[in-house]
Amino acid sequence: MTCRLSTRLMNICVASLCRARRLGMAELVVIDGIRMGCIPDVVTYNTLVSAYCRLVGVDEAYLVVHRMREMGLKPDVVTYNSLITGAARWRRLSCSLDLFEEMHQAGLQPDSWTYNNLLHCLFKSGYPDLAFRVLTAMESANLAPSSTTYNILINGLCKSGNAGSALALFRYLQRVGSPRGLVTYNTLIDGLCKCGRVGEARTLFRELAGSGFIPNAVTYTTMMKSYFRSGRFEEGLSMLDEIRREGSRFDAFAYCTVISALIKMGKMEEASDFLEEMHGQCGTLDTVCYNTHINLCFKQGKVDDALDLLNKVDEIDDYTVSILVDGLCKNNRLPDAYHLLKYMATMGSQSNLVPYNCFIQALCKQGKVESVDFAMTLFNKLEIKDSFTYTSLLRGLSKMGRFLEAFTVMVSALRQGVCLPRSVRRVVLAGLRSLRYKVHARKLRSEIVKAKFRLPD
């Protein structure tokens, strides 16, 4: 009795430490428990497996399974479900399938949770057809798909660009009376909106009222965001009035959606009012909320206020850095923007190209020789470049009449398959011809044609 109680207390302690992301301490508790004669059970190791899958990786989690076997304990369905979930999280499809096969060989019967996680992994890895084969296997195992299963299918179809198939599946579920919930509606509405099928999303939104479900903040926010994304700001804001009439409570994401739209509309005063309301209603704010606030401060020219907000942000993400660099550049604080880029480079954060694009564009817009030279130097140091990077530099070089350099940059872009705006191509070609670089102009024209038809060099 005493040992069982001790193991139970140890499991509670291990679970608490894992939730707090303190895996090292959790491991020490298990080691100390064994020394004191308190033997860990399957629950102990399953807790560790789940934590390692979530925080470290599947391989590390599988090492815990080895230790589990050494203690004479057999992994159960929960163990394998955690491993398959972890493999899905890290997009390791082959690992998920191997674990599924291993589970069968161990004589364990997969449950709905197992199949759902495998479906999620297949969609996430870009194999929707294989996902439906797994669904067939699930039904053959006499496991009825749940509302969670159908939500995974609908979400996966939407994210793989098959919103029409997702809608067809939803209509089929309606006809046969299969379980659906508000999450299903929200998932499909979001998928339709992201595919540009706002009309169908709106129809589904209207149907929701007669289905016995009440739209929540996620439903309304999804619809508003789709209107804002397509430039239909007034329709999006009219939905805001509808939310208030229904008495639905705004969450932080909804506030950020509205504030961002108002900023794009140039309605800074209204955006500030909503920001103040968000601070009063939502309590603890996350990084997204602070990003929205920082962006508004920059738009209002309150640079110091924007920088002061950084002290309140728990974790700066790539979007925060992009907002900061863009805001500093647009408020003519290029030296500060460059210092921030240098700092981020020392932290190993060069994979986010957006802030570099903002900075190069700002340099080129200055129309100064030294600024364009500096932009060129920074451009050459970048390992990754996209269409925006090339376009900004080409416009800067063209503005300064440096068409031979623009020629070299453009040829490099075209040969790498980078898509450049027609206006930029025309400006560089016209510049070369005006300066009588006819050979270069002909060669560039040839490169443009080859890029268009994807001919090899």
N, C-alpha and C positions, 0 to 999 in steps of 0.2 A: 504493500500500500504506500509505504514511504517513498520507495524508488519510483513508483508510477507517478506520484504527486510531484516528485522532484523533476522527473522528465517533462512533465506537463509545464511546470514553472520555467524550466530551461527553454522549452519551445516558445513560450510567451516572450521570454527575454530575447531569444534569437530573432523572432519575428519582428519585435520592436526595433532592434538594432538594424535589421535589414531594411525596414521601412525608412529608417533614418540614414540609409546609405552607408552604414558603418559595418562593412563586411568583415574587416579585420577584427573588430571587437566581437562580432558574432562568432567568428571562428574560435577566438580565445575562450568564449563562454563554453563552447562545445568541448574544447580540449580540457578546460578546468573541470567540466562536468564529468568527463570520462575518468579523470584522475581521482575524483571524489566518489567514483562508483555509480555515477548517474549515467546510464547508458542511453545514447540518443536513439530515437526510433525513426520510422519512415517519415513521419511528419517533420522531424528536425531536418533531415536531409532534403526533403522536398522544398522546405522553406529556403534553404541555401541554394538549391538548384534554380528556383524561380528568381531569386535575387541576382545570382550570377548571370543568368540569361538576360535579365533586364538591364543590369548595370555594367557588365564586363563583356561577356560573349558566350556563345554556345560551347566552344571547346573547353573553356574554363569550367562551365557548368557540368560538362560530361566527366571531368576529373572528379567532381563531387560524387557522381554516380559510381565511379570506380571505388572510392572510399566507402561508399554505402555498401557495395558488394563485399568488400573486405571485412565489414562488420557483420556479415552474414545476413544482410537485409536485401530483399528483392525490390527493385524499382516497380512501382505500380502505374496505373493509368495516369494518375496525377503527375507523376515524374515525367512521363513521356509527353504529356500535354504541355508541361512547362517548357520542355526542350523544343518541341515543335513550335510553340509560341515564340520562343527566343529565336529560333532559326528564321521564322517569318519576319520578326522584327529586324533582323540583320540581313534580310533578303537572301538567305542561303537555301534556295529551293532544293538542291540536290541533298543537302543535309536533312531537310524536312522529310523528303521521300525516304531516305535511308532510315531515319528514326521510325517512320511509319512502318516500314518493312520489318525492322528490328522488333518493334512492338508485337507484330503478328507472330514472329518466330519465338518470342518469349511466352506465347500463349495468352496474351492480353487482348481483350476485345476493345477496339477504339470506341469511344462514345461520341455523342454529338459535338462536344467541345473539341475533340481531336479533329473531326472532319471539318468543323468550322474554321479552325486554325489553319488547316491544310488548304482549304479554299481561299482563305485570306492571303496565304503565302503565294499561291498560284496566280491570283489576280495581281498581287503586288509585283510579281516577277514577270508579268506580261504573258501569261498563258491562260487566257479565258476559256479556250476550247477544252484544255485538260481539266480545268476546274469543273466543267459540267460532267466530265467522265467520273470525277470523284463524287459528284452529287449522285450520279447513278449508282455508284458503289455503296454510298451511304444508304440509299433507299433499299438496295439489295440486302443490306445488313439489318433490315427491319428497323431502321432508325428514321423516324419521320422528321423532315426538315422543320426547324422551328422558325419563329419570326426573326431570330438572330441570323439564321442561315440565309433567309431570303434578303435580309438587310445587307449581308456580305455580298450576295450575288448582285443585287441592284447597285450597290456602291461600286463593286468591281467593274460591272458593265459600264457604268457612267464614266469612271475614271479611265477606262480603256477606249473611250470615244464611242461607245455603243449605247447612247442614251435612248435611242429608239427601241433597242432590244430590252433595255431596262423597263421602259414604259409598257412594252408588250407583256413582259413578265408580271408587272404589277396588275395589269388588266386581267391577266389569267388568274392571278391570286384572288382578285375580286370576284370573278365568275365562280370559282370553285369554293369560295368561302374560307380560304386559308388564312392563318393568323397574320394580322398586320397591326402596326402601331404607329404612333406619332413619329417615331424615329424613321420608319419606312417612308412616310410622306416627306419628312425633312430631307432624307437622303436623296430621294428622287427629284424633289424640287431643286435641290442644290445642283444635282447632276444636269438637269435640263437647263438651268440658268447658265451654267458654265459652258454648255454646248451652244449657247445663243438661242435656245428654244424657249424664250421668255413667255410667249403666248401660252404654250402648253403648261409651263410651270404655273402661270396665273390660273389656268383652268383647274389644275390640280389643287391649287391653293383654295379656290372657291369650293371645290368638292369636299375639302377637309371639314368645312363648317357643318356639312350634312352627314358626316361620317361618324359623329359622336365624339370626335377629338377636338380639343381646343388648341389653336395655334399657340406656340410659345415664342419666347424671344428669339430662338434659333430660326424658327420658321419665318418670322417677320424680317429678321436681319438678313437672311438669305435672299428674300425677295427684294428688299431695299438695295442690297449690294448689287444685284443683277441690273436693276434700273439705273443705279449710279454708274455702273461699269459701261452701260450702253449709252450714257449721256442723257438719260431721261430723268434728270434730277427732280423735276417737279413731281413726277409720278412717284418717285422714291420717297419724297418728303410727304406726299399725301398718305402714304402707307404709315408714316410716322404718326400722323393724326389718328389713323385707324387703330394703331397700337394703344394710344392713350384712351381712345373711346372704349376699347375693350377692357381697359384696366390692367393690361399686361405690364409686368415689371421689366424694365430695361436692365440688361446686364452690361458689363464693361465693353464687350465686343460690339454690342449694338450702338453704344455711345460713340465708340471709335469709328464705326462705319459712317454714322451721321456726321461727325465732326470732320472726317476726311473729305466727305462729299461737299460740305459747306466751304471748306478751304478751297477746293477746286472751283467752286462757284464764285469765289472771292468774297463770300459773306463772313468776314472775320469776326464781326461783332457777335453774330449768332453762334458761330463756332465757339467763341469764348464763353458764351452763356451756357452752352451744352457742356463744355469742359468743366465749368464750375459746378454744374449739376451732377456730373459724373463723379467728381471728387466727393460731393456730399452724399451721394446715393450708394456708391460701390465700395466704400471702405478701402481695403487693401487693393492696390493697383499693380498690374503686372507690367512686363517690359513693353507689351503692345500699347498699353495706355500711355506710358511715358514717352514712347516713340511718337505717338499722336500729339502729345502736349509739346514735345520738343519741336516737331514740325511746325505747329501753329506759332510758336514763339519766333522761329526763324522767318516765317511768312510775314509776321508783324514787325520784323526788324529788331526784335528783342534778343539779340545774340547772347548777351551775358546771362539773361534769364534761362535761355536754352541750355547753356553750359552748366549753370547751377543745378539744373534738374538731374544732371548725370550723377550727382552725389546721392540721389534717391533711388537710382536704378540698381536693382540687385544684380542683374546680369545683362551686359551689353551684347546684343546679337549683331549679325551682319547688317540688318536693316537699320539699326541704331547708327552704325558707322556710316552707312550710306546717307542717312538724313543729316548727320553732322557735317560731313564733307560737302554735300550739296548746299546745305544752309550757309556754311562758312563761305563757300565760293560765291554764292549769290548775294551775300552781304559784304563782298569785297574783302574777305579775311583769308586770302589765299595762303599767306605764310602759316597761319594757324591750321589750315586744312592740310598743308604739306607735313607739318609736324605730326599731325594725327596719323597720316598715312605712314610716315616713318615709324611711328610707335607701333602701329598695327603690324607692320612688316617684321619688327623685332619679336612680336608675339606669335609670328607664324601665320598671320591671317591675310595672305595675299591671294587666296582663292576667290575672294569676293571682288569681282571686277567692277561693279557699279561705282564705288567711290573713286576709283582710278579714272573711270570714264568721265565722271563729273568734273574731276580736277583737270584732266586734259582738255575737256571742252571749255572750261573757264579760262584756261591759259590761252587757248587759241582765239577766244572771243576778244581778248584784250587787244589784239592786233599789233603787238609789239614784237620786234625781232627776237629779243631775249626770251620772251614768254614762249614763242613758238619753238625756239631752240630747246628750251627746257622741256616742253611738251614732247619734242622729238626724242630727247634723251630718256625721258621716263617711258615713252612708248617702246623704245628699243630694249628696255630692261624687263618689260612685262613678258612673262612666259605664255600667258593666255591673252588673246585679243579677240574681240567680236566685231560685228558690223558697226556698232556704235563707236568703238575705239577708232577704227579706221576712218569712219566718216568724219568724226570730230577733227582728227589730225589733217585729213585731206582738205577740209574746209579752211582750216587755219593756214595751211601752206598755200592754198589757192588765193586766199585773201591777201597774202604777202607777195603774190606773184612768183612763188617758188615752184614752178610747174615741173621742173626736172625731178625735184625731190618727190613731188606728188606722183609723178609717173612711176618712180621706183616703188613707192609705197602701194600704189594701186595695183601694179602688176603682181606684187607679193600677195595682196589680198585676193585677187582673182584666181591665182594659181592654187590658193588654199581653199577655194570654194566659198569665200566670204561674199555674201550678197550685199552689194552697194546700191544706194539710191540712184536712180537715173539722173537726177539733177546734178549729183556729184560727178558722175561719169562725163556728163556733157560739159561741165565747167572745166574739168581738167583737159579734155580733148580740145575745147575751144581755146584754152590758154596756151597749149602747146602749138596750135596752129597760128595763133596771133603772134607768137614769138618766133615763128618760122622753124619750129622743131618738127618738120614734116615727117621725118623718119620715125621719130618717137611717137608721133600721133598715129601713124599707120600701124606701128607695132602694138600700141595700146588698143587700137580698134580691133586688131586681130585677136588680142587676148580677151577682149570683151565678148567677141563672137564665140571663141572657143569655150569660154566659161558658160555662156548661154546654152550651148549645145552639149556641154560637158565632154568636150573632146580632149584627149590626152595631149600633153605637150609634145 
